[in-house]
Amino acid sequence: MKRTLILLTIIFVIAFGLYSLSNSRTFQLFGDIVHRVETNDKVVALTFDDGPWNKQLPDDVLAILDKHNVKGTFYLNGRGIRDNMRTTQKIVAKGHEIGNHGFTHKRLVFKSINTIEREITETSHLIRETGYRGKMTFRPPYFKKLFVLPYYLNKHDIVTVTGDVEADNDLFATSDDIVNSVLT
Ligand SMILES: [Zn+2]
């Protein structure tokens, strides 16, 4: 009985440790991970994740960024790029930075190195097909990573980028909700 309890405790501690490691935005076992950049300037780096899944959303976002002469980084998925090549090219043409966010947006935890390689290289390939020539970093889907993903990225000199402030992700969030969540 006592032994079972100890064993269960050990399993729980290991599981919790792995869970925390997979969710950490500031630490991974291999390679560089960037969650913020220290500077005295009052600046933020704006990043936009996923897709592009439809044409309207990037158009709206691009128009606002243009209006304020602001550049952002778009972490895109290979499947979205493949299905919306013209939309992606528009983002590239506006001079924004493009990052790799995996092909299917599945969690890249407990996956084989072959799956991870496919998710990354097919997406990189599509990004380059848009004409984008800039630097390309990687943002893990759901910010999840454990062993193989950081190992692969580090081996290929790809920097992992997470973040330290996340906007209200609720689909029904208003502009005010988003501003409030970010400022908080
Ligand atoms: Zn995402």
Backbone and ligand atoms as CSV (ligand in chain L), in Angstrom:
chain,resi,resn,atom,element,x,y,z
A,1,MET,N,N,0.837,-1.207,0.000
A,1,MET,CA,C,0.000,0.000,0.000
A,1,MET,C,C,0.874,1.260,0.000
A,2,LYS,N,N,1.859,1.231,0.958
A,2,LYS,CA,C,2.752,2.382,1.090
A,2,LYS,C,C,3.588,2.559,-0.189
A,3,ARG,N,N,4.016,1.397,-0.707
A,3,ARG,CA,C,4.828,1.415,-1.928
A,3,ARG,C,C,4.037,1.998,-3.109
A,4,THR,N,N,2.795,1.591,-3.208
A,4,THR,CA,C,1.935,2.082,-4.286
A,4,THR,C,C,1.795,3.605,-4.196
A,5,LEU,N,N,1.660,4.058,-2.961
A,5,LEU,CA,C,1.489,5.502,-2.745
A,5,LEU,C,C,2.741,6.261,-3.179
A,6,ILE,N,N,3.905,5.715,-2.806
A,6,ILE,CA,C,5.172,6.361,-3.190
A,6,ILE,C,C,5.300,6.380,-4.715
A,7,LEU,N,N,4.979,5.236,-5.321
A,7,LEU,CA,C,5.078,5.136,-6.780
A,7,LEU,C,C,4.147,6.143,-7.457
A,8,LEU,N,N,2.935,6.233,-6.948
A,8,LEU,CA,C,1.963,7.182,-7.516
A,8,LEU,C,C,2.454,8.617,-7.374
A,9,THR,N,N,3.067,8.893,-6.204
A,9,THR,CA,C,3.594,10.244,-5.969
A,9,THR,C,C,4.705,10.560,-6.971
A,10,ILE,N,N,5.601,9.577,-7.178
A,10,ILE,CA,C,6.699,9.794,-8.123
A,10,ILE,C,C,6.142,10.037,-9.531
A,11,ILE,N,N,5.176,9.213,-9.927
A,11,ILE,CA,C,4.584,9.380,-11.263
A,11,ILE,C,C,3.950,10.766,-11.389
A,12,PHE,N,N,3.260,11.165,-10.336
A,12,PHE,CA,C,2.598,12.466,-10.360
A,12,PHE,C,C,3.635,13.599,-10.499
A,13,VAL,N,N,4.719,13.506,-9.731
A,13,VAL,CA,C,5.756,14.549,-9.771
A,13,VAL,C,C,6.384,14.616,-11.166
A,14,ILE,N,N,6.674,13.444,-11.745
A,14,ILE,CA,C,7.269,13.419,-13.090
A,14,ILE,C,C,6.292,14.010,-14.111
A,15,ALA,N,N,5.032,13.586,-14.023
A,15,ALA,CA,C,4.030,14.084,-14.974
A,15,ALA,C,C,3.883,15.596,-14.854
A,16,PHE,N,N,3.871,16.085,-13.617
A,16,PHE,CA,C,3.731,17.525,-13.403
A,16,PHE,C,C,4.952,18.272,-13.946
A,17,GLY,N,N,6.145,17.679,-13.729
A,17,GLY,CA,C,7.379,18.283,-14.230
A,17,GLY,C,C,7.372,18.388,-15.744
A,18,LEU,N,N,6.967,17.312,-16.403
A,18,LEU,CA,C,6.919,17.309,-17.872
A,18,LEU,C,C,5.889,18.312,-18.380
A,19,TYR,N,N,4.765,18.371,-17.675
A,19,TYR,CA,C,3.708,19.305,-18.073
A,19,TYR,C,C,4.221,20.753,-17.965
A,20,SER,N,N,4.883,21.053,-16.857
A,20,SER,CA,C,5.408,22.415,-16.660
A,20,SER,C,C,6.458,22.735,-17.718
A,21,LEU,N,N,7.320,21.769,-17.981
A,21,LEU,CA,C,8.368,21.970,-18.985
A,21,LEU,C,C,7.754,22.220,-20.355
A,22,SER,N,N,6.726,21.447,-20.701
A,22,SER,CA,C,6.121,21.590,-22.030
A,22,SER,C,C,5.450,22.952,-22.181
A,23,ASN,N,N,5.003,23.529,-21.056
A,23,ASN,CA,C,4.286,24.818,-21.119
A,23,ASN,C,C,5.173,26.038,-20.917
A,24,SER,N,N,6.421,25.832,-20.495
A,24,SER,CA,C,7.268,26.976,-20.162
A,24,SER,C,C,7.519,27.855,-21.387
A,25,ARG,N,N,7.343,29.158,-21.194
A,25,ARG,CA,C,7.601,30.083,-22.303
A,25,ARG,C,C,9.013,30.638,-22.261
A,26,THR,N,N,9.731,30.310,-21.192
A,26,THR,CA,C,11.050,30.915,-21.009
A,26,THR,C,C,12.180,29.892,-20.989
A,27,PHE,N,N,11.839,28.624,-20.968
A,27,PHE,CA,C,12.890,27.603,-20.870
A,27,PHE,C,C,12.579,26.409,-21.765
A,28,GLN,N,N,13.625,25.934,-22.445
A,28,GLN,CA,C,13.519,24.642,-23.117
A,28,GLN,C,C,14.881,23.964,-23.046
A,29,LEU,N,N,14.896,22.674,-23.306
A,29,LEU,CA,C,16.110,21.896,-23.050
A,29,LEU,C,C,17.222,22.147,-24.060
A,30,PHE,N,N,16.854,22.513,-25.308
A,30,PHE,CA,C,17.883,22.763,-26.332
A,30,PHE,C,C,17.599,24.080,-27.034
A,31,GLY,N,N,18.662,24.834,-27.351
A,31,GLY,CA,C,18.540,25.992,-28.232
A,31,GLY,C,C,17.922,27.222,-27.590
A,32,ASP,N,N,17.897,28.298,-28.381
A,32,ASP,CA,C,17.412,29.588,-27.884
A,32,ASP,C,C,15.893,29.644,-27.878
A,33,ILE,N,N,15.366,30.226,-26.792
A,33,ILE,CA,C,13.933,30.516,-26.732
A,33,ILE,C,C,13.784,31.981,-26.331
A,34,VAL,N,N,13.019,32.737,-27.084
A,34,VAL,CA,C,12.859,34.170,-26.831
A,34,VAL,C,C,11.415,34.428,-26.416
A,35,HIS,N,N,11.239,34.979,-25.219
A,35,HIS,CA,C,9.866,35.335,-24.820
A,35,HIS,C,C,9.702,36.848,-24.706
A,36,ARG,N,N,10.816,37.562,-24.550
A,36,ARG,CA,C,10.831,39.017,-24.596
A,36,ARG,C,C,12.261,39.472,-24.811
A,37,VAL,N,N,12.411,40.728,-25.236
A,37,VAL,CA,C,13.749,41.262,-25.471
A,37,VAL,C,C,13.923,42.453,-24.534
A,38,GLU,N,N,14.985,42.442,-23.771
A,38,GLU,CA,C,15.213,43.545,-22.830
A,38,GLU,C,C,15.611,44.810,-23.577
A,39,THR,N,N,14.932,45.894,-23.292
A,39,THR,CA,C,15.250,47.178,-23.903
A,39,THR,C,C,14.693,48.282,-23.014
A,40,ASN,N,N,15.313,49.446,-23.083
A,40,ASN,CA,C,14.783,50.589,-22.323
A,40,ASN,C,C,13.741,51.358,-23.118
A,41,ASP,N,N,13.640,51.038,-24.408
A,41,ASP,CA,C,12.636,51.716,-25.236
A,41,ASP,C,C,11.240,51.209,-24.886
A,42,LYS,N,N,10.271,52.098,-25.032
A,42,LYS,CA,C,8.888,51.689,-24.769
A,42,LYS,C,C,8.305,51.122,-26.058
A,43,VAL,N,N,8.612,49.883,-26.320
A,43,VAL,CA,C,8.169,49.247,-27.565
A,43,VAL,C,C,7.585,47.863,-27.279
A,44,VAL,N,N,6.748,47.403,-28.189
A,44,VAL,CA,C,6.269,46.022,-28.129
A,44,VAL,C,C,6.496,45.382,-29.502
A,45,ALA,N,N,6.659,44.084,-29.502
A,45,ALA,CA,C,6.711,43.344,-30.763
A,45,ALA,C,C,5.347,42.678,-30.930
A,46,LEU,N,N,4.643,43.055,-31.982
A,46,LEU,CA,C,3.312,42.486,-32.223
A,46,LEU,C,C,3.436,41.213,-33.042
A,47,THR,N,N,2.816,40.151,-32.554
A,47,THR,CA,C,2.823,38.911,-33.332
A,47,THR,C,C,1.383,38.426,-33.510
A,48,PHE,N,N,1.138,37.811,-34.659
A,48,PHE,CA,C,-0.207,37.315,-34.984
A,48,PHE,C,C,-0.074,35.849,-35.369
A,49,ASP,N,N,-0.866,35.012,-34.717
A,49,ASP,CA,C,-0.709,33.570,-34.935
A,49,ASP,C,C,-1.832,32.975,-35.780
A,50,ASP,N,N,-1.440,31.926,-36.474
A,50,ASP,CA,C,-2.341,30.949,-37.127
A,50,ASP,C,C,-2.745,31.339,-38.548
A,51,GLY,N,N,-3.085,30.278,-39.283
A,51,GLY,CA,C,-3.631,30.442,-40.617
A,51,GLY,C,C,-2.607,30.818,-41.667
A,52,PRO,N,N,-2.961,31.688,-42.628
A,52,PRO,CA,C,-4.249,32.382,-42.670
A,52,PRO,C,C,-5.389,31.431,-43.046
A,53,TRP,N,N,-6.455,31.439,-42.224
A,53,TRP,CA,C,-7.578,30.533,-42.477
A,53,TRP,C,C,-8.629,31.186,-43.366
A,54,ASN,N,N,-8.663,32.511,-43.406
A,54,ASN,CA,C,-9.614,33.165,-44.318
A,54,ASN,C,C,-8.999,34.457,-44.814
A,55,LYS,N,N,-9.655,35.082,-45.782
A,55,LYS,CA,C,-9.063,36.246,-46.430
A,55,LYS,C,C,-9.370,37.541,-45.699
A,56,GLN,N,N,-10.533,37.591,-45.056
A,56,GLN,CA,C,-11.003,38.837,-44.486
A,56,GLN,C,C,-10.133,39.323,-43.322
A,57,LEU,N,N,-9.841,38.379,-42.406
A,57,LEU,CA,C,-9.131,38.767,-41.189
A,57,LEU,C,C,-7.764,39.401,-41.488
A,58,PRO,N,N,-6.918,38.752,-42.307
A,58,PRO,CA,C,-5.633,39.413,-42.588
A,58,PRO,C,C,-5.800,40.775,-43.254
A,59,ASP,N,N,-6.794,40.901,-44.142
A,59,ASP,CA,C,-7.011,42.194,-44.798
A,59,ASP,C,C,-7.297,43.286,-43.773
A,60,ASP,N,N,-8.182,42.967,-42.830
A,60,ASP,CA,C,-8.526,43.956,-41.795
A,60,ASP,C,C,-7.310,44.315,-40.956
A,61,VAL,N,N,-6.587,43.289,-40.549
A,61,VAL,CA,C,-5.413,43.526,-39.697
A,61,VAL,C,C,-4.343,44.297,-40.474
A,62,LEU,N,N,-4.130,43.901,-41.725
A,62,LEU,CA,C,-3.095,44.562,-42.543
A,62,LEU,C,C,-3.435,46.041,-42.744
A,63,ALA,N,N,-4.724,46.340,-42.925
A,63,ALA,CA,C,-5.126,47.737,-43.140
A,63,ALA,C,C,-4.814,48.578,-41.902
A,64,ILE,N,N,-5.065,48.013,-40.719
A,64,ILE,CA,C,-4.804,48.765,-39.479
A,64,ILE,C,C,-3.301,48.959,-39.284
A,65,LEU,N,N,-2.535,47.906,-39.533
A,65,LEU,CA,C,-1.080,48.014,-39.385
A,65,LEU,C,C,-0.521,49.055,-40.350
A,66,ASP,N,N,-1.026,49.025,-41.582
A,66,ASP,CA,C,-0.608,49.993,-42.605
A,66,ASP,C,C,-0.891,51.419,-42.174
A,67,LYS,N,N,-2.101,51.592,-41.670
A,67,LYS,CA,C,-2.551,52.929,-41.278
A,67,LYS,C,C,-1.599,53.533,-40.239
A,68,HIS,N,N,-1.087,52.700,-39.345
A,68,HIS,CA,C,-0.212,53.201,-38.284
A,68,HIS,C,C,1.261,52.962,-38.592
A,69,ASN,N,N,1.513,52.509,-39.828
A,69,ASN,CA,C,2.889,52.248,-40.254
A,69,ASN,C,C,3.644,51.330,-39.284
A,70,VAL,N,N,2.992,50.228,-38.952
A,70,VAL,CA,C,3.550,49.270,-37.993
A,70,VAL,C,C,3.789,47.934,-38.690
A,71,LYS,N,N,4.917,47.311,-38.380
A,71,LYS,CA,C,5.178,45.973,-38.905
A,71,LYS,C,C,4.999,44.948,-37.792
A,72,GLY,N,N,4.468,43.795,-38.146
A,72,GLY,CA,C,4.293,42.722,-37.173
A,72,GLY,C,C,4.949,41.450,-37.662
A,73,THR,N,N,4.867,40.428,-36.829
A,73,THR,CA,C,5.330,39.099,-37.240
A,73,THR,C,C,4.127,38.178,-37.297
A,74,PHE,N,N,3.962,37.502,-38.411
A,74,PHE,CA,C,2.845,36.578,-38.592
A,74,PHE,C,C,3.357,35.142,-38.525
A,75,TYR,N,N,2.942,34.429,-37.482
A,75,TYR,CA,C,3.306,33.002,-37.371
A,75,TYR,C,C,2.233,32.178,-38.071
A,76,LEU,N,N,2.583,31.659,-39.236
A,76,LEU,CA,C,1.583,31.043,-40.106
A,76,LEU,C,C,1.733,29.525,-40.180
A,77,ASN,N,N,0.634,28.883,-40.536
A,77,ASN,CA,C,0.609,27.420,-40.678
A,77,ASN,C,C,0.664,27.038,-42.148
A,78,GLY,N,N,1.446,25.996,-42.444
A,78,GLY,CA,C,1.607,25.559,-43.832
A,78,GLY,C,C,0.286,25.302,-44.540
A,79,ARG,N,N,-0.643,24.660,-43.838
A,79,ARG,CA,C,-1.927,24.337,-44.467
A,79,ARG,C,C,-2.676,25.621,-44.854
A,80,GLY,N,N,-2.602,26.615,-43.980
A,80,GLY,CA,C,-3.258,27.890,-44.272
A,80,GLY,C,C,-2.601,28.610,-45.434
A,81,ILE,N,N,-1.267,28.553,-45.484
A,81,ILE,CA,C,-0.538,29.210,-46.576
A,81,ILE,C,C,-0.889,28.541,-47.901
A,82,ARG,N,N,-0.866,27.191,-47.896
A,82,ARG,CA,C,-1.167,26.427,-49.110
A,82,ARG,C,C,-2.565,26.786,-49.637
A,83,ASP,N,N,-3.534,26.893,-48.727
A,83,ASP,CA,C,-4.915,27.142,-49.149
A,83,ASP,C,C,-5.193,28.622,-49.414
A,84,ASN,N,N,-4.331,29.491,-48.939
A,84,ASN,CA,C,-4.556,30.938,-49.093
A,84,ASN,C,C,-3.264,31.624,-49.520
A,85,MET,N,N,-2.670,31.143,-50.585
A,85,MET,CA,C,-1.372,31.640,-51.023
A,85,MET,C,C,-1.406,33.135,-51.321
A,86,ARG,N,N,-2.462,33.589,-51.973
A,86,ARG,CA,C,-2.524,35.021,-52.331
A,86,ARG,C,C,-2.615,35.907,-51.095
A,87,THR,N,N,-3.374,35.434,-50.118
A,87,THR,CA,C,-3.485,36.196,-48.869
A,87,THR,C,C,-2.121,36.276,-48.193
A,88,THR,N,N,-1.410,35.146,-48.172
A,88,THR,CA,C,-0.086,35.133,-47.544
A,88,THR,C,C,0.859,36.074,-48.289
A,89,GLN,N,N,0.780,36.052,-49.607
A,89,GLN,CA,C,1.660,36.921,-50.397
A,89,GLN,C,C,1.395,38.397,-50.092
A,90,LYS,N,N,0.130,38.702,-49.785
A,90,LYS,CA,C,-0.211,40.084,-49.424
A,90,LYS,C,C,0.503,40.489,-48.130
A,91,ILE,N,N,0.518,39.571,-47.171
A,91,ILE,CA,C,1.191,39.859,-45.894
A,91,ILE,C,C,2.679,40.087,-46.151
A,92,VAL,N,N,3.245,39.237,-46.983
A,92,VAL,CA,C,4.676,39.349,-47.313
A,92,VAL,C,C,4.946,40.675,-48.034
A,93,ALA,N,N,4.079,41.005,-48.990
A,93,ALA,CA,C,4.275,42.219,-49.793
A,93,ALA,C,C,4.238,43.476,-48.935
A,94,LYS,N,N,3.530,43.414,-47.815
A,94,LYS,CA,C,3.452,44.589,-46.917
A,94,LYS,C,C,4.700,44.720,-46.050
A,95,GLY,N,N,5.610,43.761,-46.170
A,95,GLY,CA,C,6.891,43.897,-45.463
A,95,GLY,C,C,6.896,43.354,-44.047
A,96,HIS,N,N,5.878,42.542,-43.691
A,96,HIS,CA,C,5.858,41.965,-42.353
A,96,HIS,C,C,6.789,40.758,-42.274
A,97,GLU,N,N,7.178,40.430,-41.038
A,97,GLU,CA,C,8.012,39.250,-40.838
A,97,GLU,C,C,7.100,38.018,-40.797
A,98,ILE,N,N,7.573,36.933,-41.398
A,98,ILE,CA,C,6.792,35.694,-41.388
A,98,ILE,C,C,7.531,34.650,-40.566
A,99,GLY,N,N,6.791,33.991,-39.676
A,99,GLY,CA,C,7.366,32.920,-38.874
A,99,GLY,C,C,6.639,31.609,-39.147
A,100,ASN,N,N,7.308,30.531,-38.774
A,100,ASN,CA,C,6.784,29.178,-38.983
A,100,ASN,C,C,6.006,28.753,-37.737
A,101,HIS,N,N,4.769,28.264,-37.951
A,101,HIS,CA,C,3.927,27.863,-36.812
A,101,HIS,C,C,3.416,26.436,-37.008
A,102,GLY,N,N,4.201,25.645,-37.790
A,102,GLY,CA,C,3.813,24.255,-38.054
A,102,GLY,C,C,2.834,24.164,-39.213
A,103,PHE,N,N,2.715,22.976,-39.767
A,103,PHE,CA,C,1.849,22.811,-40.944
A,103,PHE,C,C,0.381,22.710,-40.561
A,104,THR,N,N,0.083,21.830,-39.597
A,104,THR,CA,C,-1.327,21.560,-39.265
A,104,THR,C,C,-1.785,22.229,-37.973
A,105,HIS,N,N,-0.863,22.858,-37.251
A,105,HIS,CA,C,-1.134,23.453,-35.937
A,105,HIS,C,C,-1.383,22.403,-34.861
A,106,LYS,N,N,-0.940,21.160,-35.079
A,106,LYS,CA,C,-1.089,20.187,-33.997
A,106,LYS,C,C,0.024,20.382,-32.973
A,107,ARG,N,N,-0.258,19.929,-31.739
A,107,ARG,CA,C,0.758,20.003,-30.679
A,107,ARG,C,C,1.951,19.144,-31.078
A,108,LEU,N,N,3.155,19.707,-31.025
A,108,LEU,CA,C,4.342,18.938,-31.414
A,108,LEU,C,C,5.044,18.380,-30.173
A,109,VAL,N,N,4.263,17.676,-29.385
A,109,VAL,CA,C,4.745,17.033,-28.165
A,109,VAL,C,C,4.446,15.549,-28.304
A,110,PHE,N,N,5.395,14.704,-27.904
A,110,PHE,CA,C,5.265,13.251,-28.077
A,110,PHE,C,C,5.010,12.878,-29.538
A,111,LYS,N,N,5.697,13.557,-30.427
A,111,LYS,CA,C,5.603,13.233,-31.864
A,111,LYS,C,C,6.983,12.774,-32.339
A,112,SER,N,N,7.010,11.991,-33.406
A,112,SER,CA,C,8.288,11.510,-33.925
A,112,SER,C,C,9.047,12.663,-34.584
A,113,ILE,N,N,10.353,12.475,-34.698
A,113,ILE,CA,C,11.161,13.513,-35.332
A,113,ILE,C,C,10.756,13.681,-36.799
A,114,ASN,N,N,10.290,12.592,-37.429
A,114,ASN,CA,C,9.841,12.690,-38.827
A,114,ASN,C,C,8.618,13.590,-38.954
A,115,THR,N,N,7.685,13.410,-38.040
A,115,THR,CA,C,6.475,14.252,-38.069
A,115,THR,C,C,6.859,15.714,-37.864
A,116,ILE,N,N,7.724,15.949,-36.879
A,116,ILE,CA,C,8.141,17.319,-36.570
A,116,ILE,C,C,8.870,17.936,-37.766
A,117,GLU,N,N,9.751,17.154,-38.357
A,117,GLU,CA,C,10.497,17.658,-39.514
A,117,GLU,C,C,9.546,18.031,-40.658
A,118,ARG,N,N,8.563,17.161,-40.903
A,118,ARG,CA,C,7.600,17.432,-41.978
A,118,ARG,C,C,6.803,18.707,-41.699
A,119,GLU,N,N,6.334,18.833,-40.459
A,119,GLU,CA,C,5.546,20.012,-40.071
A,119,GLU,C,C,6.334,21.311,-40.310
A,120,ILE,N,N,7.628,21.248,-40.029
A,120,ILE,CA,C,8.444,22.461,-40.115
A,120,ILE,C,C,8.923,22.722,-41.543
A,121,THR,N,N,9.473,21.688,-42.176
A,121,THR,CA,C,10.084,21.945,-43.488
A,121,THR,C,C,9.024,22.254,-44.564
A,122,GLU,N,N,7.888,21.564,-44.508
A,122,GLU,CA,C,6.856,21.850,-45.520
A,122,GLU,C,C,6.338,23.274,-45.368
A,123,THR,N,N,6.254,23.730,-44.128
A,123,THR,CA,C,5.796,25.104,-43.882
A,123,THR,C,C,6.853,26.114,-44.335
A,124,SER,N,N,8.114,25.854,-43.989
A,124,SER,CA,C,9.194,26.759,-44.421
A,124,SER,C,C,9.224,26.873,-45.940
A,125,HIS,N,N,9.059,25.729,-46.581
A,125,HIS,CA,C,9.085,25.688,-48.034
A,125,HIS,C,C,7.976,26.582,-48.619
A,126,LEU,N,N,6.782,26.454,-48.066
A,126,LEU,CA,C,5.657,27.267,-48.552
A,126,LEU,C,C,5.893,28.754,-48.276
A,127,ILE,N,N,6.473,29.051,-47.115
A,127,ILE,CA,C,6.767,30.460,-46.794
A,127,ILE,C,C,7.731,31.034,-47.833
A,128,ARG,N,N,8.741,30.265,-48.183
A,128,ARG,CA,C,9.704,30.738,-49.191
A,128,ARG,C,C,9.041,30.869,-50.555
A,129,GLU,N,N,8.043,30.003,-50.832
A,129,GLU,CA,C,7.330,30.090,-52.114
A,129,GLU,C,C,6.563,31.402,-52.267
A,130,THR,N,N,6.252,32.038,-51.141
A,130,THR,CA,C,5.526,33.321,-51.224
A,130,THR,C,C,6.459,34.441,-51.673
A,131,GLY,N,N,7.762,34.168,-51.657
A,131,GLY,CA,C,8.734,35.192,-52.014
A,131,GLY,C,C,9.399,35.795,-50.788
A,132,TYR,N,N,8.998,35.347,-49.585
A,132,TYR,CA,C,9.582,35.881,-48.357
A,132,TYR,C,C,11.040,35.452,-48.238
A,133,ARG,N,N,11.916,36.427,-47.983
A,133,ARG,CA,C,13.343,36.127,-47.914
A,133,ARG,C,C,13.947,36.439,-46.548
A,134,GLY,N,N,13.119,36.899,-45.636
A,134,GLY,CA,C,13.651,37.333,-44.335
A,134,GLY,C,C,13.967,36.176,-43.410
A,135,LYS,N,N,14.336,36.526,-42.194
A,135,LYS,CA,C,14.656,35.546,-41.162
A,135,LYS,C,C,13.363,34.831,-40.752
A,136,MET,N,N,13.502,33.561,-40.418
A,136,MET,CA,C,12.320,32.789,-40.051
A,136,MET,C,C,12.515,32.101,-38.704
A,137,THR,N,N,11.721,32.481,-37.720
A,137,THR,CA,C,11.775,31.815,-36.426
A,137,THR,C,C,10.578,30.864,-36.316
A,138,PHE,N,N,10.529,30.115,-35.227
A,138,PHE,CA,C,9.452,29.135,-35.058
A,138,PHE,C,C,8.693,29.409,-33.769
A,139,ARG,N,N,7.384,29.367,-33.862
A,139,ARG,CA,C,6.556,29.442,-32.643
A,139,ARG,C,C,5.782,28.133,-32.529
A,140,PRO,N,N,6.009,27.384,-31.451
A,140,PRO,CA,C,5.321,26.100,-31.303
A,140,PRO,C,C,3.806,26.300,-31.165
A,141,PRO,N,N,3.004,25.497,-31.881
A,141,PRO,CA,C,1.560,25.561,-31.689
A,141,PRO,C,C,1.208,25.371,-30.208
A,142,TYR,N,N,0.346,26.185,-29.682
A,142,TYR,CA,C,-0.068,26.193,-28.258
A,142,TYR,C,C,1.128,26.436,-27.332
A,143,PHE,N,N,2.254,26.916,-27.895
A,143,PHE,CA,C,3.493,27.134,-27.130
A,143,PHE,C,C,4.013,25.837,-26.507
A,144,LYS,N,N,3.621,24.692,-27.035
A,144,LYS,CA,C,3.974,23.406,-26.425
A,144,LYS,C,C,5.231,22.825,-27.062
A,145,LYS,N,N,6.168,22.440,-26.229
A,145,LYS,CA,C,7.374,21.750,-26.718
A,145,LYS,C,C,7.935,20.950,-25.559
A,146,LEU,N,N,8.662,19.854,-25.911
A,146,LEU,CA,C,9.214,19.054,-24.814
A,146,LEU,C,C,10.658,18.688,-25.147
A,147,PHE,N,N,10.884,17.555,-25.799
A,147,PHE,CA,C,12.256,17.134,-26.075
A,147,PHE,C,C,12.626,17.262,-27.562
A,148,VAL,N,N,11.854,16.581,-28.401
A,148,VAL,CA,C,12.250,16.424,-29.801
A,148,VAL,C,C,12.174,17.743,-30.564
A,149,LEU,N,N,11.123,18.511,-30.337
A,149,LEU,CA,C,10.982,19.778,-31.073
A,149,LEU,C,C,12.149,20.740,-30.813
A,150,PRO,N,N,12.477,21.053,-29.542
A,150,PRO,CA,C,13.640,21.940,-29.317
A,150,PRO,C,C,14.935,21.347,-29.858
A,151,TYR,N,N,15.058,20.010,-29.756
A,151,TYR,CA,C,16.259,19.344,-30.273
A,151,TYR,C,C,16.371,19.585,-31.781
A,152,TYR,N,N,15.266,19.381,-32.487
A,152,TYR,CA,C,15.262,19.558,-33.946
A,152,TYR,C,C,15.555,21.022,-34.312
A,153,LEU,N,N,14.878,21.943,-33.636
A,153,LEU,CA,C,15.041,23.371,-33.956
A,153,LEU,C,C,16.479,23.820,-33.726
A,154,ASN,N,N,17.035,23.392,-32.598
A,154,ASN,CA,C,18.403,23.766,-32.263
A,154,ASN,C,C,19.382,23.211,-33.300
A,155,LYS,N,N,19.142,21.974,-33.716
A,155,LYS,CA,C,20.021,21.328,-34.689
A,155,LYS,C,C,20.010,22.092,-36.027
A,156,HIS,N,N,18.889,22.738,-36.317
A,156,HIS,CA,C,18.764,23.455,-37.586
A,156,HIS,C,C,18.860,24.973,-37.426
A,157,ASP,N,N,19.384,25.393,-36.264
A,157,ASP,CA,C,19.603,26.827,-36.007
A,157,ASP,C,C,18.336,27.663,-36.153
A,158,ILE,N,N,17.234,27.117,-35.710
A,158,ILE,CA,C,15.971,27.876,-35.759
A,158,ILE,C,C,15.629,28.312,-34.336
A,159,VAL,N,N,15.433,29.616,-34.158
A,159,VAL,CA,C,15.134,30.166,-32.828
A,159,VAL,C,C,13.655,29.965,-32.499
A,160,THR,N,N,13.391,29.558,-31.255
A,160,THR,CA,C,12.007,29.406,-30.785
A,160,THR,C,C,11.537,30.733,-30.194
A,161,VAL,N,N,10.366,31.188,-30.602
A,161,VAL,CA,C,9.830,32.449,-30.066
A,161,VAL,C,C,8.482,32.173,-29.411
A,162,THR,N,N,8.360,32.577,-28.149
A,162,THR,CA,C,7.059,32.482,-27.472
A,162,THR,C,C,6.533,33.900,-27.285
A,163,GLY,N,N,6.253,34.315,-26.087
A,163,GLY,CA,C,5.763,35.670,-25.851
A,163,GLY,C,C,5.515,35.847,-24.376
A,164,ASP,N,N,5.230,37.066,-23.948
A,164,ASP,CA,C,4.960,37.261,-22.523
A,164,ASP,C,C,3.639,37.966,-22.241
A,165,VAL,N,N,2.963,38.422,-23.278
A,165,VAL,CA,C,1.635,39.020,-23.077
A,165,VAL,C,C,0.726,38.459,-24.157
A,166,GLU,N,N,-0.417,37.949,-23.723
A,166,GLU,CA,C,-1.326,37.367,-24.701
A,166,GLU,C,C,-2.660,38.095,-24.649
A,167,ALA,N,N,-3.165,38.448,-25.831
A,167,ALA,CA,C,-4.444,39.153,-25.885
A,167,ALA,C,C,-5.585,38.186,-25.599
A,168,ASP,N,N,-6.726,38.733,-25.238
A,168,ASP,CA,C,-7.943,37.948,-25.020
A,168,ASP,C,C,-8.231,37.141,-26.293
A,169,ASN,N,N,-8.222,35.817,-26.159
A,169,ASN,CA,C,-8.386,34.952,-27.329
A,169,ASN,C,C,-9.843,34.616,-27.637
A,170,ASP,N,N,-10.751,35.082,-26.767
A,170,ASP,CA,C,-12.173,34.785,-26.942
A,170,ASP,C,C,-12.651,35.323,-28.294
A,171,LEU,N,N,-13.341,34.464,-29.041
A,171,LEU,CA,C,-13.819,34.886,-30.362
A,171,LEU,C,C,-14.748,36.085,-30.288
A,172,PHE,N,N,-15.415,36.231,-29.145
A,172,PHE,CA,C,-16.384,37.321,-29.016
A,172,PHE,C,C,-15.794,38.541,-28.310
A,173,ALA,N,N,-14.475,38.515,-28.094
A,173,ALA,CA,C,-13.833,39.645,-27.411
A,173,ALA,C,C,-13.964,40.910,-28.268
A,174,THR,N,N,-14.295,42.002,-27.624
A,174,THR,CA,C,-14.359,43.284,-28.336
A,174,THR,C,C,-12.971,43.911,-28.301
A,175,SER,N,N,-12.803,45.010,-29.037
A,175,SER,CA,C,-11.512,45.726,-29.002
A,175,SER,C,C,-11.180,46.129,-27.576
A,176,ASP,N,N,-12.206,46.591,-26.832
A,176,ASP,CA,C,-11.971,47.008,-25.446
A,176,ASP,C,C,-11.501,45.835,-24.586
A,177,ASP,N,N,-12.128,44.661,-24.787
A,177,ASP,CA,C,-11.714,43.465,-24.025
A,177,ASP,C,C,-10.247,43.167,-24.291
A,178,ILE,N,N,-9.872,43.246,-25.568
A,178,ILE,CA,C,-8.488,42.919,-25.944
A,178,ILE,C,C,-7.518,43.920,-25.335
A,179,VAL,N,N,-7.858,45.210,-25.439
A,179,VAL,CA,C,-6.995,46.248,-24.848
A,179,VAL,C,C,-6.856,46.015,-23.352
A,180,ASN,N,N,-7.992,45.751,-22.689
A,180,ASN,CA,C,-7.955,45.544,-21.229
A,180,ASN,C,C,-7.097,44.351,-20.849
A,181,SER,N,N,-7.244,43.246,-21.567
A,181,SER,CA,C,-6.485,42.050,-21.189
A,181,SER,C,C,-4.993,42.276,-21.396
A,182,VAL,N,N,-4.645,42.974,-22.478
A,182,VAL,CA,C,-3.216,43.231,-22.752
A,182,VAL,C,C,-2.633,44.181,-21.706
A,183,LEU,N,N,-3.359,45.268,-21.398
A,183,LEU,CA,C,-2.824,46.231,-20.437
A,183,LEU,C,C,-2.709,45.629,-19.045
A,184,THR,N,N,-3.688,44.782,-18.687
A,184,THR,CA,C,-3.645,44.119,-17.385
A,184,THR,C,C,-2.415,43.222,-17.289
L,1,ZN,ZN,ZN,-1.439,28.988,-32.918
